[in-house]
Amino acid sequence: MCVTLRQIIAGDPALPALRALNEEAFPPCERIDPAYLIDGLTGMRQELLGICCNGRAVGFLSLVFLDRCAYIGYFAISAEERGRGIGGAALRLLRERYPDCQIVVDFEAPDPDAPNHQQRLRRRAFYLRNGFHPTGYYQHYMDTEFEIACSADDDYDRSAYERLVREIHARVPDFNPRHYRKVAR
């Protein structure tokens, strides 16, 4: 199996397949047209990366950058390709592509009362197994608590990530997460 990352640009022939995957992978309230993920945040560096397996697009990653911090906004692998190691390979390639960049991801925090608690645990384990580290920070938006993890081997640069989030919020007012650290009990 050969996994590669390929930058997707406006008019790319892979966009229809990525739109279909977007419909499959995300609930309606979370969907954003992949074309917007290429350059929709005016004045910010964005990348939409196609995840290809043996030359065929099977997923995508969307990133927003500020300085040496990148935020994974969307990450999806087609249902028929999940569980084959493609997602883990894509994250490894992403870290290799941006070795000097702190890559930040958020995922639904474990919650025993949530109907998708087991899925949340699997998703968290996936990121931790594939080179991301818990930061001890969380954020709340869309009526959901998200845990924040990053690729940096050293300390999480909270201020860099918060600056990036403020820049996104300035362009997308509905994206206004409340960032906090949980107090140990």
Secondary structure, DSSP 4 states (H G I P E B T S, - for coil): --EEEEEE-TT-TTHHHHHHHHHHHS-GGG---TTHHHH-STTSEEEEEEEEETTEEEEEEEEEEETTEEEEEEEEE-GGGTTSSHHHHHHHHHHHHSTTSEEEEEEEPP-TTSTTHHHHHHHHHHHHHTT-EEEEEEEEETTEEEEEEE--SS---HHHHHHHHHHHHHH-TT--PEEEEPPP-
